[in-house]
């Protein structure tokens, strides 16, 4: 699986150097100039880790770190020109997992990113926000809000479109028969044709171009998930 890292830094030189090193290691990187821009990304397609500068225009890094930590246990590395001990303590108390003082070696940052991903993959427990959020490749679902994002763009969905997408995504790679889907989506008291399943899948595919719902010929459907 390719990890997605959000880099929030308003210095273009640091942006270019850090993103180049991270991409060389195989990470997907989104560069943002402000915490306000980062909040928009967080709502649409949350990164697997944040690398966050403290001195930002508008909302500062401390406030952004606090907002993210209130919703998720996603790893956060703080980078800052502030090297006083009190600044480091504040950053860590607000939820940062690591603190790196500028100027720093890009190789050291990459090493810390790797170490933090390794550590959190073992110890991380799902937060309330994580339990609400379901992600499969470029498909992102917020279950409580019944919102669906595809490649970072939110799509309006009907009740049954949402129920079908959620069911298949929560059970990725499992094949459901048409009869199974009729019962689970329409209920036990539905007596219509199983063509309703095919029609619903057709509408979903038309709305979400290239969504990985596969037809299991002569049986039903499944949501494909590439193995890590």
Backbone as JSON, one array per atom type, in Angstrom:
{
  "sequence": "XXXXXXXXXXXXXXXXXXXXXXXXXXXXXXXXXXXXXXXXXXXXXXXXXXXXXXXXXXXXXXXXXXXXXXXXXXXXXXXXXXXXXXXXXXXXXXXXXXXXXXXXXXXXXXXXXXXXXXXXXXXXXXXXXXXXXXXXXXXXXXXXXXXXXXXXXXXXXXXXXXXXXXXXXXXXXXXXXXXXXXXXXXXXXXXXXXXXXXXXXXXXXXXXXXXXXXXXXXXXXXXXXXXX",
  "N": [[0.84, -1.19, 0.0], [0.55, 2.21, -0.84], [1.55, 4.88, 1.06], [-0.03, 7.95, 1.91], [0.99, 11.21, 2.24], [0.54, 14.32, 3.79], [1.92, 17.42, 3.32], [2.4, 20.32, 4.97], [3.48, 23.35, 4.46], [4.88, 26.53, 3.96], [7.15, 27.38, 2.7], [8.6, 27.36, -0.33], [11.01, 26.2, -1.2], [11.62, 24.29, 0.78], [9.33, 22.75, 0.49], [9.73, 21.64, -2.12], [12.12, 20.16, -1.82], [11.61, 18.35, 0.35], [9.28, 17.0, -0.57], [10.32, 15.8, -2.88], [12.23, 13.98, -1.86], [10.54, 12.31, -0.34], [8.8, 11.29, -2.29], [10.63, 9.89, -3.8], [11.04, 7.76, -2.13], [8.76, 6.4, -2.5], [6.36, 7.37, -1.51], [3.14, 8.93, -1.67], [2.56, 12.34, -2.12], [1.03, 15.3, -1.01], [1.21, 18.72, -1.33], [0.72, 21.57, 0.65], [0.06, 25.03, 1.24], [-1.01, 26.27, 3.45], [-2.75, 25.97, 6.64], [-5.48, 26.17, 6.37], [-5.94, 25.31, 3.74], [-5.07, 22.72, 4.09], [-7.01, 21.74, 5.86], [-9.19, 21.51, 4.17], [-8.34, 19.45, 2.47], [-8.14, 17.46, 4.39], [-10.84, 17.0, 5.01], [-11.78, 15.93, 2.66], [-10.03, 13.96, 1.53], [-8.28, 12.41, 3.53], [-4.85, 12.41, 4.53], [-2.41, 9.8, 5.3], [-0.47, 10.53, 7.0], [0.7, 13.55, 8.53], [3.0, 16.12, 7.78], [4.05, 18.89, 9.31], [4.45, 22.34, 9.38], [5.06, 24.9, 11.82], [5.0, 27.74, 11.75], [2.82, 29.31, 9.97], [0.87, 31.04, 7.46], [-2.17, 32.65, 8.45], [-4.16, 30.29, 10.16], [-2.14, 28.78, 12.61], [0.39, 26.14, 12.88], [0.19, 24.82, 15.33], [-2.51, 25.1, 16.11], [-3.78, 23.8, 13.99], [-2.75, 21.2, 14.32], [-3.91, 20.55, 16.77], [-6.64, 20.52, 16.06], [-6.74, 18.37, 14.24], [-5.87, 16.27, 15.88], [-7.97, 16.09, 17.66], [-9.81, 14.67, 16.25], [-8.64, 12.4, 15.15], [-6.14, 9.76, 15.24], [-4.09, 10.0, 13.47], [-0.69, 9.95, 12.35], [1.55, 12.65, 13.13], [4.13, 14.76, 12.2], [5.98, 17.4, 13.35], [7.56, 20.2, 11.98], [9.83, 22.81, 12.51], [11.2, 26.14, 12.83], [11.48, 26.99, 15.33], [13.34, 26.28, 18.09], [13.31, 26.15, 20.8], [12.92, 24.53, 23.95], [10.41, 24.7, 25.14], [8.71, 25.12, 22.97], [8.9, 22.71, 21.6], [7.84, 20.98, 23.52], [5.23, 21.97, 23.69], [4.29, 21.45, 21.09], [4.34, 18.63, 21.08], [2.62, 18.07, 23.2], [0.22, 18.96, 22.17], [-0.37, 17.03, 20.41], [1.45, 16.2, 18.46], [3.54, 13.68, 17.05], [6.21, 13.61, 16.62], [9.06, 15.85, 16.49], [10.86, 18.06, 14.62], [13.62, 20.14, 14.16], [14.26, 23.0, 12.16], [17.26, 24.09, 10.47], [17.02, 20.91, 8.79], [18.04, 17.56, 7.98], [16.91, 16.15, 5.0], [17.05, 13.39, 4.67], [17.04, 12.5, 7.29], [14.45, 13.22, 8.03], [12.96, 11.54, 6.33], [13.71, 9.08, 7.42], [12.54, 9.29, 9.94], [9.85, 9.42, 9.21], [9.47, 6.84, 8.13], [9.99, 5.3, 10.43], [7.94, 6.17, 12.11], [5.62, 5.42, 10.72], [5.96, 2.66, 10.82], [5.82, 2.21, 13.58], [3.24, 3.17, 14.26], [1.62, 1.51, 12.77], [1.62, -0.78, 14.18], [0.81, -0.12, 16.79], [-1.38, 1.57, 16.67], [-4.75, 2.33, 17.5], [-8.12, 2.23, 16.44], [-9.71, 5.37, 16.2], [-12.68, 7.26, 17.13], [-13.27, 8.81, 14.93], [-11.89, 7.38, 12.93], [-13.37, 5.03, 12.87], [-15.69, 5.92, 11.77], [-14.92, 6.57, 9.26], [-14.28, 5.21, 6.1], [-12.07, 3.86, 3.82], [-11.11, 2.98, 0.56], [-8.75, 2.61, -1.65], [-9.23, 5.14, -3.95], [-11.72, 5.7, -3.07], [-13.73, 7.13, -0.65], [-15.58, 6.99, 2.29], [-17.82, 8.45, 4.52], [-19.43, 7.19, 7.09], [-21.36, 7.85, 9.12], [-22.26, 10.36, 8.31], [-23.14, 9.72, 5.84], [-21.8, 10.27, 3.41], [-20.05, 10.34, 0.31], [-16.94, 10.18, -1.31], [-15.09, 10.35, -4.29], [-12.06, 9.99, -5.79], [-11.36, 12.33, -4.45], [-13.51, 14.04, -4.86], [-16.76, 14.97, -3.86], [-19.8, 13.12, -4.16], [-23.26, 13.21, -4.83], [-25.56, 10.89, -3.56], [-28.14, 8.4, -3.73], [-30.26, 6.83, -1.22], [-30.18, 4.0, -1.49], [-28.07, 3.69, -3.27], [-25.95, 4.56, -1.64], [-26.12, 2.64, 0.43], [-25.53, 0.29, -0.97], [-22.91, 0.77, -1.96], [-21.54, 1.08, 0.46], [-21.92, -1.44, 1.7], [-20.6, -3.2, -0.12], [-18.02, -2.14, -0.03], [-17.27, -2.36, 2.67], [-17.03, -5.06, 2.74], [-14.95, -5.82, 1.04], [-13.75, -7.54, -1.84], [-15.32, -9.74, -1.34], [-17.74, -11.8, -2.77], [-21.1, -11.16, -3.52], [-24.26, -12.66, -3.96], [-26.98, -11.94, -6.21], [-29.43, -12.35, -4.95], [-28.65, -12.21, -2.25], [-27.93, -9.51, -2.13], [-30.36, -8.27, -2.69], [-31.84, -8.87, -0.37], [-30.24, -7.65, 1.63], [-30.11, -4.95, 0.88], [-32.68, -4.15, -0.01], [-34.37, -5.46, 1.75], [-36.15, -8.1, 3.57], [-38.79, -8.2, 2.86], [-39.09, -7.52, 0.24], [-40.33, -8.1, -2.95], [-39.73, -7.87, -5.6], [-38.07, -8.12, -8.85], [-34.73, -9.47, -9.29], [-33.48, -7.87, -11.03], [-33.45, -5.34, -10.13], [-31.15, -5.08, -8.64], [-29.13, -5.2, -10.6], [-29.79, -2.88, -12.03], [-29.31, -0.89, -10.11], [-26.54, -1.18, -9.64], [-25.66, -0.51, -12.18], [-26.34, 2.22, -12.28], [-24.67, 3.22, -10.27], [-22.12, 2.67, -11.32], [-22.18, 4.31, -13.56], [-22.28, 6.82, -12.38], [-19.96, 6.89, -10.74], [-17.19, 6.87, -12.23], [-15.25, 4.2, -13.33], [-15.28, 2.93, -10.84], [-14.32, 0.25, -8.72], [-16.22, -2.01, -8.93], [-16.94, -5.27, -9.51], [-18.4, -7.58, -11.8], [-19.59, -10.73, -11.0], [-19.92, -13.24, -12.91], [-23.0, -14.79, -13.61], [-23.65, -14.89, -10.96], [-23.29, -12.56, -9.04], [-22.06, -9.62, -7.54], [-19.0, -7.88, -6.62], [-16.79, -5.78, -4.69], [-13.74, -4.81, -5.76], [-10.6, -5.05, -4.21], [-7.27, -4.21, -4.2], [-4.66, -6.31, -3.14], [-2.45, -5.63, -0.42]],
  "CA": [[0.0, 0.0, 0.0], [1.28, 3.47, -0.9], [1.11, 5.84, 2.07], [-0.33, 9.3, 1.44], [1.49, 12.17, 3.22], [0.21, 15.72, 3.6], [3.0, 18.32, 3.73], [1.88, 21.68, 5.15], [4.71, 24.16, 4.57], [4.75, 27.65, 3.03], [8.44, 27.66, 2.08], [8.62, 26.56, -1.57], [12.25, 25.44, -1.27], [11.44, 23.12, 1.63], [8.3, 21.94, -0.18], [10.31, 20.9, -3.24], [13.14, 19.2, -1.35], [10.99, 17.3, 1.15], [8.4, 16.18, -1.41], [11.15, 15.0, -3.78], [12.79, 12.87, -1.09], [9.47, 11.4, 0.04], [8.33, 10.61, -3.5], [11.68, 8.94, -4.17], [10.85, 6.59, -1.27], [7.53, 5.73, -2.89], [5.18, 7.95, -0.88], [2.33, 9.92, -2.38], [2.69, 13.57, -1.33], [0.23, 16.48, -1.36], [1.82, 19.89, -0.72], [-0.24, 22.63, 0.96], [0.72, 26.23, 1.74], [-1.65, 26.8, 4.66], [-3.58, 25.04, 7.41], [-6.83, 26.23, 5.81], [-5.94, 24.4, 2.59], [-4.93, 21.36, 4.63], [-8.3, 21.33, 6.41], [-10.02, 21.11, 3.04], [-7.86, 18.11, 2.08], [-8.49, 16.54, 5.48], [-12.26, 16.68, 4.92], [-12.09, 15.22, 1.43], [-9.18, 12.8, 1.29], [-7.29, 12.56, 4.6], [-3.57, 11.72, 4.4], [-2.05, 8.81, 6.31], [0.45, 11.22, 7.9], [0.92, 14.96, 8.28], [4.25, 16.8, 8.12], [3.4, 20.15, 9.58], [5.22, 23.48, 9.85], [4.36, 25.67, 12.85], [4.82, 29.14, 11.33], [2.04, 29.32, 8.73], [-0.05, 32.18, 7.35], [-3.51, 32.27, 8.93], [-4.1, 29.33, 11.26], [-0.79, 28.25, 12.75], [0.5, 24.7, 12.94], [-0.28, 24.31, 16.62], [-3.97, 25.02, 16.08], [-4.15, 22.73, 13.05], [-2.41, 19.95, 14.98], [-4.92, 20.31, 17.79], [-7.9, 20.17, 15.4], [-6.63, 17.02, 13.69], [-5.77, 15.3, 16.95], [-9.29, 15.92, 18.27], [-10.63, 13.81, 15.42], [-7.96, 11.21, 14.64], [-4.81, 9.42, 15.73], [-3.17, 10.0, 12.33], [0.64, 10.43, 12.75], [1.89, 14.04, 12.82], [5.5, 15.21, 12.45], [6.07, 18.86, 13.34], [8.85, 20.77, 11.61], [9.75, 24.21, 12.91], [12.43, 26.89, 13.09], [11.52, 27.21, 16.77], [14.08, 25.18, 18.7], [13.23, 26.21, 22.26], [12.33, 23.33, 24.53], [8.99, 24.92, 25.4], [7.99, 24.95, 21.71], [8.84, 21.27, 21.33], [6.9, 20.39, 24.47], [3.87, 22.37, 23.29], [3.92, 20.69, 19.89], [4.08, 17.23, 21.44], [1.44, 18.02, 24.06], [-0.95, 19.19, 21.34], [-0.66, 15.82, 19.63], [2.5, 15.81, 17.53], [4.24, 12.43, 17.39], [7.66, 13.86, 16.51], [9.35, 17.27, 16.32], [12.15, 18.21, 13.94], [13.96, 21.56, 14.09], [14.93, 23.49, 10.95], [17.32, 23.27, 9.26], [17.15, 19.49, 9.08], [18.42, 16.72, 6.84], [15.76, 15.45, 4.41], [17.2, 11.95, 4.93], [16.59, 12.25, 8.66], [12.99, 13.3, 8.02], [12.47, 10.31, 5.72], [13.92, 8.01, 8.4], [11.53, 9.44, 10.98], [8.59, 9.05, 8.6], [9.43, 5.38, 8.08], [9.9, 4.77, 11.79], [6.62, 6.48, 12.67], [4.65, 4.55, 10.05], [6.15, 1.31, 11.34], [5.35, 2.18, 14.95], [1.8, 3.36, 14.36], [0.94, 0.36, 12.17], [1.56, -1.83, 15.21], [0.19, 0.31, 18.04], [-2.54, 2.44, 16.5], [-6.08, 1.83, 17.71], [-9.05, 3.09, 15.72], [-10.42, 6.42, 16.93], [-14.08, 7.39, 16.72], [-13.26, 9.32, 13.55], [-11.46, 6.32, 12.04], [-14.45, 4.07, 12.73], [-16.69, 6.54, 10.91], [-14.33, 6.78, 7.94], [-13.92, 3.98, 5.39], [-11.35, 4.24, 2.61], [-10.64, 1.92, -0.31], [-8.08, 3.3, -2.75], [-9.68, 6.52, -4.12], [-13.09, 5.79, -2.58], [-13.77, 7.51, 0.76], [-16.96, 7.01, 2.78], [-18.1, 8.84, 5.91], [-20.63, 6.39, 7.32], [-22.38, 8.54, 9.9], [-22.8, 11.47, 7.52], [-23.6, 9.15, 4.57], [-21.14, 11.04, 2.35], [-19.15, 9.52, -0.51], [-15.98, 10.92, -2.13], [-14.41, 9.52, -5.3], [-10.93, 10.79, -6.26], [-11.37, 13.62, -3.77], [-14.71, 14.83, -5.17], [-17.96, 14.42, -3.23], [-20.9, 12.82, -5.06], [-24.58, 13.01, -4.24], [-26.01, 9.52, -3.76], [-29.43, 8.03, -3.15], [-30.15, 5.94, -0.06], [-29.78, 2.65, -1.87], [-26.7, 3.77, -3.81], [-25.03, 4.61, -0.51], [-26.14, 1.34, 1.13], [-24.84, -0.7, -1.79], [-21.47, 1.08, -1.97], [-21.01, 0.8, 1.8], [-21.9, -2.89, 1.91], [-19.55, -3.83, -0.93], [-16.72, -1.64, 0.41], [-16.97, -2.98, 3.97], [-16.76, -6.49, 2.51], [-14.17, -5.82, -0.21], [-13.33, -8.82, -2.43], [-16.32, -10.78, -1.11], [-18.79, -11.82, -3.8], [-22.48, -11.28, -3.05], [-25.21, -13.03, -4.99], [-28.05, -10.96, -6.39], [-30.42, -12.58, -3.89], [-28.08, -11.64, -1.01], [-27.99, -8.05, -2.2], [-31.76, -7.88, -2.58], [-32.23, -8.94, 1.03], [-29.48, -6.71, 2.44], [-30.36, -3.56, 0.49], [-34.11, -3.87, -0.12], [-35.08, -6.05, 2.88], [-36.76, -9.42, 3.37], [-40.16, -8.1, 2.37], [-39.1, -7.06, -1.14], [-40.71, -9.22, -3.81], [-39.47, -7.53, -6.99], [-37.07, -8.88, -9.59], [-33.33, -9.16, -8.97], [-33.02, -6.85, -11.98], [-33.26, -4.11, -9.36], [-29.74, -5.06, -8.26], [-28.37, -4.83, -11.79], [-30.06, -1.47, -12.36], [-28.64, -0.06, -9.13], [-25.11, -1.24, -9.93], [-25.45, 0.24, -13.41], [-26.38, 3.64, -11.95], [-23.47, 3.52, -9.5], [-20.98, 2.67, -12.25], [-22.29, 5.49, -14.42], [-21.99, 8.0, -11.57], [-18.58, 6.8, -10.27], [-16.44, 6.31, -13.36], [-14.18, 3.24, -13.02], [-15.34, 2.37, -9.49], [-13.93, -1.16, -8.92], [-17.25, -3.03, -8.68], [-16.81, -6.31, -10.53], [-19.49, -8.54, -12.0], [-19.27, -12.16, -10.87], [-20.87, -13.72, -13.91], [-23.92, -15.85, -13.2], [-23.8, -14.92, -9.51], [-23.6, -11.27, -8.46], [-21.08, -8.53, -7.63], [-18.06, -7.66, -5.51], [-15.93, -4.61, -4.77], [-12.35, -5.29, -5.82], [-9.56, -4.36, -3.45], [-5.95, -4.76, -4.49], [-4.0, -6.77, -1.94], [-1.27, -4.85, -0.07]],
  "C": [[0.88, 1.24, 0.0], [0.72, 4.44, 0.12], [0.98, 7.23, 1.46], [0.07, 10.28, 2.54], [1.09, 13.58, 2.83], [1.32, 16.59, 4.16], [2.46, 19.74, 3.77], [3.06, 22.59, 5.46], [4.62, 25.28, 3.54], [6.06, 28.07, 2.38], [8.59, 26.75, 0.86], [9.88, 25.72, -1.69], [12.15, 24.16, -0.44], [10.4, 22.18, 1.04], [8.93, 21.03, -1.24], [11.28, 19.82, -2.78], [12.48, 18.03, -0.62], [10.11, 16.39, 0.29], [9.2, 15.3, -2.36], [11.73, 13.78, -3.06], [11.71, 11.84, -0.73], [8.95, 10.62, -1.17], [9.35, 9.58, -3.97], [11.56, 7.65, -3.37], [9.52, 5.89, -1.54], [6.26, 6.27, -2.26], [4.43, 8.86, -1.84], [2.29, 11.17, -1.52], [1.77, 14.65, -1.91], [0.81, 17.66, -0.6], [0.78, 20.99, -0.55], [0.49, 23.81, 1.58], [0.18, 26.73, 3.07], [-2.45, 25.71, 5.36], [-5.01, 25.03, 6.88], [-6.95, 25.31, 4.6], [-5.86, 22.96, 3.06], [-6.24, 20.86, 5.22], [-9.24, 20.85, 5.32], [-9.64, 19.71, 2.56], [-8.27, 17.09, 3.12], [-9.95, 16.1, 5.39], [-12.58, 15.81, 3.72], [-11.32, 13.93, 1.25], [-8.02, 12.8, 2.28], [-6.0, 11.78, 4.34], [-3.37, 10.69, 5.51], [-1.06, 9.38, 7.32], [0.51, 12.68, 7.51], [2.34, 15.34, 8.65], [3.91, 18.28, 8.15], [4.37, 21.22, 10.09], [4.39, 24.26, 10.88], [4.02, 27.08, 12.37], [4.14, 29.17, 9.96], [1.21, 30.58, 8.67], [-1.45, 31.76, 7.8], [-3.41, 31.38, 10.16], [-2.7, 28.75, 11.4], [-0.81, 26.73, 12.92], [0.02, 24.1, 14.24], [-1.8, 24.1, 16.62], [-4.44, 23.9, 15.14], [-3.89, 21.36, 13.67], [-3.48, 19.57, 16.01], [-6.25, 19.86, 17.17], [-7.86, 18.73, 14.87], [-6.62, 15.98, 14.81], [-7.1, 15.09, 17.68], [-10.16, 14.94, 17.5], [-9.96, 12.48, 15.07], [-6.62, 11.01, 15.31], [-3.77, 9.38, 14.61], [-1.8, 10.55, 12.77], [0.91, 11.86, 12.27], [3.35, 14.29, 13.18], [5.52, 16.72, 12.31], [7.48, 19.28, 12.93], [8.79, 22.28, 11.88], [11.13, 24.83, 13.08], [12.56, 27.19, 14.58], [12.2, 26.02, 17.44], [14.1, 25.25, 20.22], [12.51, 24.98, 22.79], [10.83, 23.49, 24.75], [8.15, 24.74, 24.14], [7.83, 23.48, 21.36], [7.81, 20.6, 22.24], [5.47, 20.71, 24.08], [3.41, 21.57, 22.08], [3.57, 19.25, 20.2], [2.83, 17.1, 22.32], [0.15, 18.21, 23.26], [-1.25, 18.02, 20.41], [0.37, 15.43, 18.61], [3.19, 14.54, 17.99], [5.75, 12.61, 17.35], [7.85, 15.33, 16.2], [10.75, 17.39, 15.75], [12.43, 19.69, 13.72], [14.68, 21.89, 12.78], [16.25, 24.16, 11.34], [17.54, 21.8, 9.62], [17.56, 18.76, 7.8], [17.17, 16.04, 6.29], [15.83, 13.93, 4.65], [16.75, 11.61, 6.34], [15.07, 12.29, 8.74], [12.41, 12.02, 7.44], [12.6, 9.14, 6.71], [12.87, 8.07, 9.5], [10.14, 9.08, 10.47], [8.44, 7.53, 8.58], [9.24, 4.78, 9.46], [8.51, 4.99, 12.38], [5.54, 5.63, 12.01], [4.74, 3.13, 10.61], [5.58, 1.19, 12.75], [3.83, 2.26, 15.03], [1.02, 2.21, 13.73], [0.77, -0.76, 13.17], [0.69, -1.39, 16.38], [-1.11, 1.07, 17.87], [-3.85, 1.71, 16.73], [-7.06, 2.77, 17.02], [-9.69, 4.13, 16.64], [-11.86, 6.44, 16.47], [-14.15, 7.85, 15.28], [-12.87, 8.23, 12.56], [-12.58, 5.31, 11.81], [-15.55, 4.6, 11.82], [-16.23, 6.59, 9.46], [-13.88, 5.45, 7.34], [-13.27, 4.36, 4.07], [-10.89, 3.0, 1.87], [-10.08, 2.59, -1.56], [-8.6, 4.75, -2.84], [-11.13, 6.72, -3.68], [-13.07, 6.06, -1.08], [-15.22, 7.66, 1.19], [-16.96, 7.47, 4.23], [-19.46, 8.23, 6.26], [-21.72, 7.15, 8.05], [-23.06, 9.65, 9.11], [-23.38, 11.01, 6.19], [-23.1, 9.99, 3.39], [-20.14, 10.16, 1.63], [-18.27, 10.43, -1.36], [-15.29, 9.93, -3.07], [-13.34, 10.39, -5.95], [-10.99, 12.21, -5.71], [-12.59, 14.49, -4.01], [-15.93, 14.16, -4.54], [-19.08, 14.25, -4.26], [-22.2, 12.68, -4.27], [-25.05, 11.59, -4.56], [-27.39, 9.33, -3.15], [-29.2, 7.09, -1.97], [-29.63, 4.57, -0.44], [-28.41, 2.64, -2.54], [-25.69, 3.78, -2.68], [-24.96, 3.24, 0.18], [-25.38, 0.28, 0.35], [-23.33, -0.47, -1.78], [-20.85, 0.73, -0.62], [-20.9, -0.7, 2.04], [-20.75, -3.55, 1.16], [-18.16, -3.4, -0.46], [-16.32, -2.25, 1.75], [-16.62, -4.45, 3.84], [-15.97, -6.66, 1.21], [-13.67, -7.22, -0.55], [-14.27, -9.98, -2.12], [-17.4, -10.67, -2.17], [-20.15, -12.02, -3.14], [-23.36, -11.71, -4.21], [-26.26, -11.93, -5.12], [-29.11, -11.11, -5.31], [-29.94, -12.02, -2.56], [-28.25, -10.13, -1.0], [-29.42, -7.54, -2.12], [-32.2, -7.83, -1.12], [-31.56, -7.84, 1.84], [-29.8, -5.25, 2.13], [-31.85, -3.23, 0.48], [-34.93, -4.46, 1.04], [-35.77, -7.35, 2.52], [-38.15, -9.34, 2.73], [-40.25, -7.58, 0.94], [-39.36, -8.25, -2.06], [-40.51, -8.91, -5.29], [-38.4, -8.41, -7.61], [-35.66, -8.51, -9.14], [-32.71, -8.24, -10.02], [-32.8, -5.52, -11.26], [-31.81, -3.96, -8.93], [-28.89, -4.59, -9.44], [-28.56, -3.36, -12.15], [-29.34, -0.53, -11.4], [-27.13, -0.03, -9.37], [-24.78, -0.43, -11.18], [-25.43, 1.74, -13.13], [-25.12, 4.07, -11.19], [-22.25, 3.6, -10.42], [-21.0, 3.9, -13.15], [-21.89, 6.75, -13.65], [-20.52, 8.03, -11.15], [-17.74, 6.09, -11.33], [-15.28, 5.45, -12.87], [-14.16, 2.78, -11.56], [-15.14, 0.85, -9.6], [-14.98, -2.18, -8.46], [-17.21, -4.03, -9.84], [-18.06, -7.17, -10.6], [-18.95, -9.95, -11.84], [-20.31, -12.88, -11.71], [-21.69, -14.91, -13.41], [-24.18, -15.87, -11.71], [-24.21, -13.56, -8.96], [-22.48, -10.27, -8.65], [-20.14, -8.54, -6.42], [-17.3, -6.36, -5.78], [-14.49, -5.1, -4.72], [-11.43, -4.41, -4.97], [-8.23, -5.02, -3.75], [-5.28, -5.14, -3.17], [-2.74, -5.92, -1.7], [0.0, -5.64, -0.4]]
}
